Amino acid sequence: QVQLVESGGGLVQAGGSLRLSCAASGRTSNNYAMGWFRQAPGKEREFVAFINWMGGSTSYADSVKGRFTISKDNAKNTVYLQMNSLKPEDTAVYYCAAGTLYGVRTGTPDYWGQGTQVTVSS
């Protein structure tokens, strides 16, 4: 089992920045990928970004490219999502995810975090 604990959400004005963290513990694996998804009220959960734990390759949703950056700290088993130039439409519950690269890319990871709320005011 892998436990994922997110932190760093909050309320920010449009144009501001936040950094989310996701600490992984338990049976983590170097073959894993980790990612971020988000779910706004009344909408389906959507992919935001992922990072491959071994090679560090990344991918982003078009809606966040150039504004969000995903990174990792191997020593701390932690993944970060730096969010800049935030917009009201970025308001959502953000979920950390971990699993195989295929699973994370397709939105079917093995593990989910509990979610952290991000609210961007206009």
KEMI-583755 format. One record per residue (C-alpha): y, z, x. Coordinates in pm, whole numbers, plus 50000, padded with zeros to 5 digits. Example, Ala and Ser with C-alpha at 12.3 -4.5 7.8 and 13.67 -1.06 7.14 Angstrom:
BEGIN
495505078051230;498945071451367;
//
This chain:
BEGIN
500005000050000;503584993150103;506555012549977;509984996249963;513135016849922;516444999349865;519895013849920;523485002249950;524294990249601;527484999549424;530724987849266;533004964149455;535914941849369;535604904149379;535984891549733;534584923549878;531414930550072;528304951950046;525234956050262;521894963250105;519034978850299;515334978750228;513115002150428;509404994350427;506705020150491;502965021950460;500584993450540;503204968850660;502124937350841;503684914051094;502404885650876;504634896050593;507824880850470;510474901350298;513044890050053;515664898249798;515714888949432;518184897849160;518224901148785;521374900248579;521444913648221;519764889547983;518594866848263;515364861548449;514834875348798;515914849749057;515364844249428;518234853049662;516904851550019;513854857850234;513064862950599;509784857550776;508904889050968;507314871551268;509574842251346;512664853651163;513134821250973;515284825050666;516004807850338;518714812850077;519434803649721;522144777349696;524334801549502;524594825649797;524494802250099;527384808550334;528144842250172;524964862750212;522994869250529;519514883950548;518404901050868;515764925250990;515294954151227;511694953851344;511864988351497;513025003451169;510894981350941;514074974550752;515584943450602;519264939750526;521274917650295;524894914250398;526864901750100;530364888450158;532904871549931;531234887149631;531824872249289;531464887648942;528464864848885;526694882949171;526474913648946;522794922248904;520044946148997;518874935849342;515184939949427;513534939949766;510154922949791;507404920450051;504194900850086;502874868150215;505424841350287;504074820550000;504234850049762;507794859149849;508964822849835;507424817949491;508594850849345;505114866049340;505214891049625;502694918649668;505284946149651;508614952849482;511234979249540;512754999049257;516014979449259;519634987849333;522604979349112;525394957449244;528464953949025;531344930949117;534534935448918;537034907448865;
//
